Amino acid sequence: MIRKTSAGDTSELEWFKSSYSDSSNSNECVEVAASPSSVHVRDSKNPPGPRLTLAFAPTVWAQFLPYAAKT
């Protein structure tokens, strides 16, 4: 995965999306930002918009990634 930071993001979090994101189908992409204690998720089509209210613990995120890679 190659990190691509979001242009114009002014928050303290560094948001990125996977280089595997298909630019021809931008409706299926999310961005993530990791901090030492949590992983945040938002819709890449609406960066200033809402993000998931609950951040994920890094261990939970690590367990989710193999599942997501299969789909």
Rosetta silent file (secondary structure, phi, psi, omega in degrees, C-alpha in Angstrom):
SEQUENCE: MIRKTSAGDTSELEWFKSSYSDSSNSNECVEVAASPSSVHVRDSKNPPGPRLTLAFAPTVWAQFLPYAAKT
SCORE:     score description
SCORE:     0.000 S_00000001
   1 L     0.000  130.929  176.073    0.000    0.000    0.000 S_00000001
   2 L  -106.159  130.719 -178.890    1.355    3.406   -0.920 S_00000001
   3 L   -81.134  132.598  174.636    0.104    6.326    1.134 S_00000001
   4 E  -121.735  113.241 -179.257   -1.396    9.264   -0.735 S_00000001
   5 E   -74.846  152.174 -179.676   -2.157   12.235    1.467 S_00000001
   6 L   -80.679  133.183  177.170   -5.285   14.228    0.824 S_00000001
   7 L   -71.074  137.608  174.063   -4.830   17.638   -0.715 S_00000001
   8 L    79.684    6.552 -179.731   -6.140   20.512    1.344 S_00000001
   9 L   -78.757  125.769 -175.966   -6.603   18.586    4.561 S_00000001
  10 L  -108.721    2.899 -179.982   -5.991   20.911    7.487 S_00000001
  11 L   -76.562  169.536  178.642   -6.604   18.552   10.407 S_00000001
  12 L   -76.603  -12.695  177.621   -3.814   17.169   12.546 S_00000001
  13 L   -82.768  144.249  176.674   -4.480   13.684   11.151 S_00000001
  14 L   -99.544  103.972 -176.674   -2.646   12.542    8.031 S_00000001
  15 L   -85.501  143.570  176.544   -5.309   10.981    5.800 S_00000001
  16 E  -149.709  159.345  172.239   -4.412    8.543    3.042 S_00000001
  17 E  -128.472  159.648 -175.444   -6.006    6.036    0.717 S_00000001
  18 L   -67.645  145.850  173.772   -4.586    2.918   -0.787 S_00000001
  19 L   -68.986  -12.602  177.210   -2.769    3.000   -4.098 S_00000001
  20 L   -79.784   -7.187  178.307   -5.013    0.026   -4.928 S_00000001
  21 L   -60.545  132.956 -177.747   -8.005    2.371   -5.068 S_00000001
  22 L   -86.272  107.766 -177.309   -9.516    2.245   -8.522 S_00000001
  23 L   -65.418  -18.287  178.258   -9.667    5.816   -9.820 S_00000001
  24 L   -78.616  -13.869  178.795  -12.229    4.746  -12.452 S_00000001
  25 L  -134.159   73.337 -174.875  -14.679    3.872   -9.662 S_00000001
  26 H   -71.419   -3.436  178.993  -14.225    6.526   -6.987 S_00000001
  27 H   -76.591   -6.401 -174.408  -17.474    5.512   -5.278 S_00000001
  28 H  -118.508   39.306 -177.000  -15.728    2.648   -3.515 S_00000001
  29 L  -132.541  141.889  173.504  -12.904    4.283   -1.613 S_00000001
  30 E  -122.176  163.179  174.713  -12.330    5.379    1.940 S_00000001
  31 E  -116.531  149.120  178.175   -9.453    7.239    3.538 S_00000001
  32 E  -127.493  154.225  175.294   -7.845    6.348    6.845 S_00000001
  33 E  -138.570  127.559 -178.155   -5.735    8.240    9.348 S_00000001
  34 E  -105.639  138.128  169.813   -3.808    6.495   12.088 S_00000001
  35 L  -120.773  171.605 -178.092   -2.860    7.885   15.456 S_00000001
  36 L   -57.781  -29.374 -175.350   -1.040    5.926   18.173 S_00000001
  37 L  -110.643   -4.708 -176.754   -4.302    4.867   19.802 S_00000001
  38 L  -160.409  163.078  174.942   -6.828    4.702   16.954 S_00000001
  39 E  -121.437  126.138 -178.082   -7.560    4.457   13.246 S_00000001
  40 E  -103.462  148.171 -177.377  -10.095    6.923   11.772 S_00000001
  41 E  -131.522  137.816  175.893  -12.124    6.307    8.602 S_00000001
  42 E  -144.858  165.904  178.672  -13.879    8.740    6.241 S_00000001
  43 E   -78.342  124.949 -177.355  -15.413    8.836    2.761 S_00000001
  44 L   -69.157  -18.889  179.397  -12.807    9.897    0.181 S_00000001
  45 L   -77.692  -16.376 -175.996  -15.488   11.637   -1.930 S_00000001
  46 L  -139.675   66.219 -176.614  -16.261   14.055    0.911 S_00000001
  47 L   -54.451  -39.532  179.715  -13.068   14.750    2.922 S_00000001
  48 L   -79.607   -8.010 -178.032  -14.475   17.686    4.919 S_00000001
  49 L   -75.696 -168.914 -176.518  -17.655   15.747    5.633 S_00000001
  50 L   -68.678  157.182  172.880  -18.404   13.406    8.496 S_00000001
  51 E  -125.577  169.712  179.251  -16.273   10.432    9.375 S_00000001
  52 L   -54.764  134.155 -176.791  -17.118    7.344   11.365 S_00000001
  53 L   -69.374  -29.915  178.423  -17.886    8.428   14.889 S_00000001
  54 L  -101.168  126.265  172.913  -16.025    5.544   16.423 S_00000001
  55 L   -84.631  155.847 -178.046  -12.359    5.191   15.686 S_00000001
  56 E   -97.555  142.399  172.259  -10.943    1.687   15.618 S_00000001
  57 L   -67.317  144.973 -179.160   -8.271    0.360   17.936 S_00000001
  58 H   -53.701  -36.021  179.320   -5.140   -0.525   15.931 S_00000001
  59 H   -67.987  -37.779  177.729   -5.543   -4.223   16.807 S_00000001
  60 H   -66.593  -43.221  178.590   -9.135   -4.263   15.561 S_00000001
  61 H   -60.622  -43.252  179.545   -8.095   -2.507   12.328 S_00000001
  62 H   -62.681  -33.898  177.173   -5.304   -5.061   11.803 S_00000001
  63 H   -72.685  -32.101 -179.238   -7.843   -7.879   12.160 S_00000001
  64 H   -74.079  -35.932 -173.771  -10.195   -6.226    9.652 S_00000001
  65 H   -56.387  -45.154  177.839   -7.622   -5.655    6.878 S_00000001
  66 H   -60.700  -36.484  176.544   -7.183   -9.299    5.784 S_00000001
  67 H   -63.534  -46.700 -179.116  -10.976   -9.613    5.502 S_00000001
  68 H   -64.416  -33.236 -179.139  -11.213   -6.436    3.410 S_00000001
  69 H   -68.034  -23.355 -179.826   -8.394   -7.586    1.140 S_00000001
  70 H   -76.710  -24.228 -174.503  -10.409  -10.683    0.180 S_00000001
  71 L   -87.554    0.000    0.000  -13.376   -8.709   -1.199 S_00000001
